[in-house]
């Protein structure tokens, strides 16, 4: 039976969470699971003019380098207040457009590894450091766009 508004509802997941036995999505380890680490934009606004990923691709253990050039195309998302399903309409890695510093522009997943695998983590960091991007920065506007 569903609790009515204002009544106490039994949280069936509560006891496991309190005792540290709850299983979360990040706790799952599947066969041949790979992890990724994003390479982020170092400019505040603009476009990716060039991206060199060949050296990163050659790092032992790297499966592939995901960029806006080979990432799956996602359906456009409408703004949430207009009946959409997300809180922003911009989706990174869908075009060379850079909207903010720290935006994901590439993501090299290493070969499958288990959490805590030091060789895989260092391969991931090495591959990220070898992705070289050329930028075409745009001027930042301080105009009040919401008026």
Secondary structure, 3 states (H helix, E strand, C coil): CCCCCCCCCCCCCHHHHHCCCCCCHHHCCCCCCCCEEEEECCCCCEEEEEEECHHHHCCCCEEEEEECCCCCCCCCCCEHHHCCCECCCCCCCCCCEECCCCCEEEEEEECCCCCCCHHHHHHHHHHHHCCEEEEEECCCCCCCCCC
